[in-house]
Amino acid sequence: MSWLERHASSHGVQLVATAALSGAAVAAGILGYQALKRQEAVDKLKASIPDINDAYQRAESLTEYGTAVAPFLQRLSKEDERAAALARRAQQGDYDEDLILEQLARNRVFLTDEGLQKLRSSFVIVVGCGGVGSHAATALARSGVGKIRLIDFDQVTLSSLNRHAVATLADVGTPKVQCLRRRLEQIVPWVRFDCRNELFNASVAEKLLAPWSLDPDNGQQPDYVLDCIDNIDTKVDLLHYCHTHLIRVISSMGAGCKADPTRIAVADISASTDDPLSRSTRRRLRLRGVSSGIPVVFSTEKPGPGKASLLPLPEEEFAKGKVGELSVLPDFRVRILPVLGTMPATFGYTLANHVICTITGYPVEYNLGSKGRDKLYDTIQTQLQGTMEKLIRADGNKDLVGLRLPLSKDDIAYAVEETWRGKSAISGLANRLVLIPWKRPAGGFKVDEEWDKEGQRFIRMELKDLVCMTKEESVRHEREVLTGGKTVEEVYELGVLQKIQERLREAEHFEKYR
């Protein structure tokens, strides 16, 4: 008999085998029972998910980023349900027109009936619904914009609440676009929202910036696009697409690490300064053939001791491998930007203000004022001093020792920015600006005699005597008008003369308020 047969026939071995088989049977039974309970739990969970109906509009599967396309699958409060029902009725026309006009009364008085009607008929797209975009969208909706498309792939987080316009704790974890719609419909139920819970990039630009599609026979093109994206790649994609497809767009530059609202400015992207995001955006757009023609909101605030800054990544993070792998999505930033909650709001309202005024035709002329233009005013002051000395010398006065302008740098800034709006009165150009006398004085150019008696050598001059031109235009003006004997009427067209006279009268009127 073999060793195996001897041991197999023993009583102990038989007991062990029986126990093993019994254990296997029990284990199989337990596992089967657990599988059955899991299946029951899954079936119960599926049964608890509501059907797609009026209470849960546009419910869809999760996006590729793991966010919900739908509004909120949690139960709405009674107030939210009532507001949503009212909004659906209002957007179908079941809302008293007098109530709308009463709510928009202040805008109506400011913009006139014609301007308000333009705004109510407009279609605006907001790309990026975070700190900047949520405030911009809120201002547009409250002001009466009739159709608003909201585009953002992200969800509200706890850290969003320091700067988001309308999000509450109850909104954490929900898509930003749906959060905005739900809250704003409680304020302006007649405004129509088209929510796109998607990431903007070049591949979907045509779809996301397409005409309004919620009305079958409408097909309205967007009147304006607001770029509130904080990622450089998608920002450039959006601006390039809008510029090349002749869609009006305004872009928000960086609000992070900024704290001085008086330094926020609106200008063409070619003139934006002191902003790293603006500089990077400008360089990348130039590579695509776009160097100007896009208005931007930016801050000229400079970094300094004690101010917030984006700290470099620790060396150990670089040692782990590719830094890009730390980002949530490809090509997105891997560090949290220091942001003061008030600044994105100020940027957002500035964007909305520009769009509202542009759509309604309200006259707004931006200037950078004293926002980082001290060198420009120093240059203009020096050039004006040199021009006046040359004119006085040409009129026979050779003693120019100690001669000074009776105008400070603040006077120069006021004339350039307030009277002439930072542009040439002749061509409207904003580069290489100078101030120069508009006409030759009856007695010629000379030192002020009254001040000369007191030992003060001043050039006789007032702000209302000066006109803003480019350096090239001033050379011709000096040659033909100031020293050549021609009148301004002989040199310039009627439209230029009328504009200059109007601005000079305005300068004289406002001089007493300075």
Buried (B, 14 or more C-beta within 10 A) or exposed (E): EEEEEEEEEEEEEEEEEEEEEEEEEEEEEEEEEEEEEEEEEEEEEEEEEEEEEEBBEEBEEEBEEEBBBBBBEEEBEEEBEEBBEBBBEBBEEEBEEEEBBEBBEEBBEEBBEEBBBBBBBBBBBBBBBBBBBBBBBBBBBBBBBBBBBBBBBBBBBEEBBEBBBBBEEBBBBBBBBBBBBBBBBBEBBBBBBBBBBBBBBEEBBEEBBEEBEEEEEEEBEBBBBBBBBBBBBBBBBBBBBBBEEEBBBBBBBBBBBBBBBEBBBBBBBBBBBBBBBBBBBBEBBEEEEBEEEBBBBBBBBEEEEEEBEBEEEEEEEEEEEEEEEBBEEEEBBEEEEBBBEBBBBBBBBBBBBBBBBBBBEBEEEBBBBBBBBEEBBEBBBEBBBEBBBBBBBEBEBEEBEEBEBBBEEEBBBBBBBBBBBBBBBBEEEBEBBBBBBBEBBEEEBBBBEEBBEEEEBBBBBEBBBBBBBBBBBBBBBBEBBBBEEBEBEEBBEEEBBEBBEEBBEEBEEEEEEE
